């Protein structure tokens, strides 16, 4: 009798496990009817976007250009460089304007961390590669991010760091403008949280000031140049911040990879993202879940909230096409 009960229990567990797996990873799952939201951005109707920063799958720079030109996505977030080579004006123009509809290209830029693979980096700043800046390093450079090798925290309010980001012919933003990008997609906006935890209560306002200065400078050159922060949505509660940005990108709104965020976390994030929508800004939701049902969930949720959604690989190494949510 005990063996029979044990056998039934094990069988039931196997059925539950298999059923749960099939529920999550059902390759035949069709999802719901999908009608994406539409934003009018610089006179272009945008109802989908993609995000790619690495090009290891490509054999040549020309191959990347052709793929980006051919993709039907309306908006592309991409790096300003192919490996260490900057895209030319001609390449950016070709990608943007040689499809049925012009594309919007946003150049990724980290404004809250210094990256060792950028041309502004000096190897002598951390010659022994221990993650701690050497004595000869500039005073704006802080420790290496333990979660991202080669990325160092910066005191972003320092003038010397600002000069690297914008304001001279050699500055990052200035080069991006010259390349012909429609705007910048600014990562590590939430760097202020690191300094807040160290006791700097003014860190959020310092980031607002930094974004303001970047925005005003870039728009003085091109009034239609787009300023789009990634994450750091809490800054919306500070006076003036929404005046300096055109939209926001937010990662992991619903899921952390394939782990569902709590309702409290989702509600907290969405309340701030709704503030952007209310101010007439666009919202791009970036998710890294991989199971079909989860992908359906994030697109459905984003649509209900009023956002655009893109679910792709966290390494951002290829343009992902999700079968139920194909770009038009």
N, C-alpha and C positions, 0 to 999 in steps of 0.2 A: 504493500500500500504506500509506504514512504517513498519507494523508488518511483511509483507511478506519479505521486504528487510532485516529486522533484523533476521528473521528466516533463510534466505539464508546465511547471514553473519555468524551466529552462526554455521550453518551446514558446511560451508566452513572451518571455523576455526577447527571444530571437525575433519574433514577429513584431514586437514593439520597436526594436532597434532597426530592423529592416524597413518597417513602415515609416519611422521617423526619417531615416536616410532618404527613402524614396520621396517623402513629402518635401524635403529640403532640396534634394538634388535630382529633381525630375526633369530629364532632358526634353520631355515632350510637353512640359507645362507651357500653356499658351498665354497666360496672364490676361489682363483686362485690355479693353480697347484703349488706345493711347492717343490723346490729343494734346500735344505739348503747348505750353504757354508761348507767347510771342512777345519779344521786346523790340522796340524800335531804337536801334543804336547807331548813331551817326547816319541816319537815313537808310539803314539797312535792316530788313526784317530778320531777326535772329530767333530761331526756335530750337536750336541745338548747338552743342559745342563739344570740342574734344581737347585733350591735354596730353602733350608729349614733350618730354625733355631729353630723352636718350635715343640714340639712333644706331645702336649696336647691330640691329637686324639688317641694316642697309649696307650695301657694298660700296656706295659712293654718295657724295653730297648731291649729285645730280638726281640720284634715285629718290632721295628724301624730298627734294624740290618737286619732282613729278608727282609723288604720292600726296604731298600736302596740297598741291594745286588741284589734284583730281578728287580729293575727298569731298563729299557733299556737305560736310559740316559747315555751318555758317560762321562759326567763330573758333579760332584755334589759339590755344595757349601753348607757346613753344619757347625754346631757349634762343637767345640772340646769337648763339654760336653753334656751329657744327664741329664737335670736338673743341679745338681751340681756334677755329677759323670763323670769323664773323660772317654772317650772311651779307651779301652785297645788296645794294639798293635794287639792282635789276632782279635779283632772285626774289626779294620780298615783294616787289611789284608784280612779278610773274605769278606768284602764288595767290596774291590778293585779287588780281583782276583778269585772270584767264580762265574763268569758269562761267557757268550760266549766270551766277550772281556773284558780285564782289564778296570777298571774305573779310572778316575783321581779324587781324593778327595782333595778339597781345604778347609782348615779350616778358618772360619770367625774369624777375630780379629779386634777389634777397637783400632787403634793406636792414635786417636785424641781426645778421650774422655775416662774417667774412668767410669767403670760401677759398681754400688753398689752390684751387684749380682755375682761378680767375687771374687775368693779367695784372691786376693791381697787387697781387700777393707777393711778398718778399720772403723767401725761404729763411732768411736770417731772423725773422720775427719769432720763429720757434725752430731753431736749427737742430735741436736734439729730438724734435717730434714727440715731446712728452705731454703735449696738450696744454702746457703752461707757457705763456709768452715769455721770451727771454728778456733780459734787462734792456736790450737795445730796441725792443718792440715799442711801437707807439702807445701812448697811454690810453687810447681808446679801445685797444684790443684786450679782450677778456679771455677766459679759459675756453678750451675746446668743448663743444657739445658732446657729452658722453654717449648720446644716442646717434650722432651723425659724425662719423670720422671726417676730418677735413673742414669742419664748420666751426668757427669760433665766435663766441658771443662778442658783441661790440657795444660800447657806450655810444649808442646811436645819436645822442644829442651833441656829441663833440663835433666841432667845426671841421676837423681834419677828416673825419669819416664822411661828413656831409659833402665835402669836396670830392671825395672818391665817387659818391653816388650821383651828384649833379652839380652843374654850375660852371664847368670848364670844358674845353674841347675834348679833353681826355676823360671826362667823367662818364660814368656808365649810362645814365639817362640820356645825355647828349648824344652819345654814339647810337643809342637805340632810335632816337628821333631822326638822326641822319640816315639810318638804315631804311626808314620808311614805315616802321611799325605804327599801328593805329593807337597804341597805348602800352602801358606797363601793367603787369600782374605782380604785385608786390608781396613777396613771401616774408615770413617771420615778422609780421606786424606784431604778433603776440610776444615779441621779445620783451616788451614792457613787463610781462608777468614775472620773468626771471628777476628783474631788478626790484619789483614790488616785494617779492619773497625775501630779498636781501634787506628790505626796510625802506626802500625809496618810494614813498607814497606819491611822489610827483611823476613817477615813471609813465603812467598812462597819458598825462598831459604833455609830457615831453614827446611821446610818440605822435600825438595829435599835431603838435607843432612841427614835427619833422615831416609828416605827411602833407601838412599845409604848405610848407616851404617847397617841397617837391612839386606839388600840384600847381601852385601859383607860378613857379618857374617854367614848368613844362607847357602850361597853357598860355604863358606869355609868348612862347615860340609858335605853338599850334593850339588855338583855342579848342579844337575838337579832340585833342590828345586825351585818351582815356586813362583815368587813374583808378585802378582796381586792386584793393587790398585782398589778401587771402587770410581768412581767420581774423581773430581780434575784434569780433563783432561788438564786444562790450564797449568799445570806444564810441559807439553811436550815442551813448548817453551823455557824452561830453559835448559841450557847446561848440558848434561850428564844424564838427568833424564831417557830418554828412554833406556840408557845402563843398568839401574838398575832394570827394570821391564820386565816381560815376556808377559804381556798382560794388559788389563784393563776391568773392568766392569763399565757400566754406566747405572744408573737408569733414567727413565723418559725422554728418548731421544725424543720420539714423543708425549707422552701423560703424563699429570699429573693426575693419576687415569683415569677418563673418560673425561677429558678436553684436547682438542688438543692444543699442544704448537703452538706458532706462527711460521711462516716460518723463521723469523729472529732467534728465539731461536734454532730451529732445525738446521739451517745452521751454527750457531755459534758453537754448540756442535759437529756437524759432521766434521767441518773443522779440529778440534783437533783430533777426533777419526781417521780420515783418516791419520793423521800424524803417529799414532801408526801402522796402517796397512802398511804404506810405509816403516816403520822401521822393518817390519817382525814380528810384535806383533799380537796377537789375540785380538778380541774385542767381549765382551759379553754384549748384550743389555738386560736390565731387565725392563719390563713394568708391570704396575699394572692395566691396563684397563680390563673391565669385559664383555663388549658387543662383540658378535661374529664379527661384522663388524670391530670394532676397533682392535680386536685381529688379524684379517686378515691383517689390515693395517700395524700393527707394524712388523709382520713377513715378509710381502712383502717388506717393507721399509728396514728392516735390511738385507734381502737377497740382495737387490739392492745395498746397501752400502758396502756389504762385511762382515757383522757381523753375529754372531749367536744370536738368540733371545729366550727369555723365558718370557712368560706372565703368571703371577701367582698372588696369593693373597698378599697384602701388608704386612700382618702379618706373612707371610712366615711360615705358620703353617701346610702346607701340600704340597705334590707334585701334581701339577696340570697337567692334560693331556688335551690338546686342540685338539679337534677331527680332525681338518684339518691339524694339525702339530704334529702328534704323533712321538715320537722318534723311531728309527729303531733298 
